[in-house]
Amino acid sequence: MKTKRKTLNFFLYEHQALQEYLENMAEEGWMIERISGGLMKILTFVSCTPKKYYFHLDFISNYSFWFPQVENKEVFKYRALVEEYGYTFILNQGPLQLFMSEEKMDIPIREQSEETKKELCKISIKEVGMWMIFGILWIFMGISSFLNGKYQDAYVWTGNATLVLDVSRCVLGLLYISFSFPVFAWMIHEKKRYSLWRIQLRTYLQNLSLCCLIVLMLGGLFNLSFALILLYIILAVSIINMSITYTAKRFDKTYKRIAIIALLVVGMIMGGNKLIEKSVQSSMLNSSEYILTEGKSVIPYDYLGWDENQTVDIRTQNSEFLKEVDYSYSENEDEYFSYQIVTVKNTPLHKLIMQSLTTKDLISEKEIGKYKVYVQEYCVLVRNQGTYISFSADQYKEFSSLQLDYIFDQIDAM
Amino acid sequence: MPRKQLDTLTEPMYYTLVALLTPRCGIEITEFVLDITKGRVRLVPGTLYTMLSKFESEKMIVETQVDGRKRTYEITDKGKGMLLEEYKRLKDMMEEGKPWMEALL
């Protein structure tokens, strides 16, 4: 037996639209078998003989939010009572009770009254209230992590995965809360009828925003700037896709497939982010040879605009600034010395170093051209007439050209 | 002092209790009420279930027979007492308002 899954994030008060949807599906040969999920609902259909059926959605108030499938004796009594009137029970999901009939029924399961609305309001508040609490918790966690995060000391935020994750948590929280908005709108102003295509559009937007967020969270693990570019691509694809869908006022398979493929492609690009980033940065840095206008053999931290507190991240390997700090020593028997190779992670830092050097009074204009920065495999070395300075975490050392030649050999061999 | 929830019976509640003076199941209650009110009061299963649950928990009605899915209920002495009280209240209201209301007719 063939099965089909659809998402439709409906609320109980939109029962007429859902009934219409289920009736359309049954006429196309798909009978509803299961409804699962909380705010985001997944409807499972099984193939059946196409036929006109009438669906009737009702609700109960005594159900478990945490275990919506667990039922008590009272629910069975309720169902038995409804079935006495000729309805056939199909499925339940939390407060939702779905019945079916082959004929149009004279007596509805429930009358539309103020009493019914009050009861529905109670259930709806219970449903969305929980999700709102989750949303608030997510935001709280995101903000508290952001405020306590070490990255706030960082000079450059590029590539900060923790920041992206914290922001994502806040966005996720806001999404949870925003999913509840239609319920409050209904409580304030009840419409006579809720059209199916509006629910479908809402479902589409909600699912898409969650997918984007998941992709962003995954992408955030690699690099923020790259993730943002990809987020723009996702948004662009989604907006184009949605505008086509909105104009057509239908949700054709093709559009859905395009959206899924777009998301998959973007996801894959995200996965390869690190690889791309590495190759791109590598080529950028390798081709650079910066001529300084100023310089000095020893450059203290302050000249780079960093104080002791701000350099915490620099000392950490794989931090925002540095890819690697390699501590090593020479194996040359004639001359023993230790050295550190600082591997700069990204271009902004490199530029920052250059900028710091050029804005300080470290060299007279006459000496322009005497200082050069050699970049080899991310390693930044500043040369001053045969004296080289390596940027290390703890100090700036002066090396003789012989020592530097040795270090370069080691770097080449890396 | 505020009245308790079942101190005053609503119209559907009143007719449900009247219907249960004889043992009846859900659909029979609906048909009976439709019949005696000439289609004015229609008891649908969703609301009827809520009422029956309330009555049962207050011991105003009792389940007398279970035949498959069909459950039959009957009014208890407590339920009869409350129904009678309501009947008297409605009758008193009629009598008390009669001199003025008749003039309006």
Interface residues (C-beta under 8 A of the other chain):
Chain A: D58 E74 K77 Y78 A80 L81 V82 E83 E84 Y85 Y87 I107 P108 I109 R110 E111 E115 T116
Chain B: C25 G26 I27 T30 R42 V44 P45 G46 T47 L48 Y49 L52 S53 R69 K70 R71
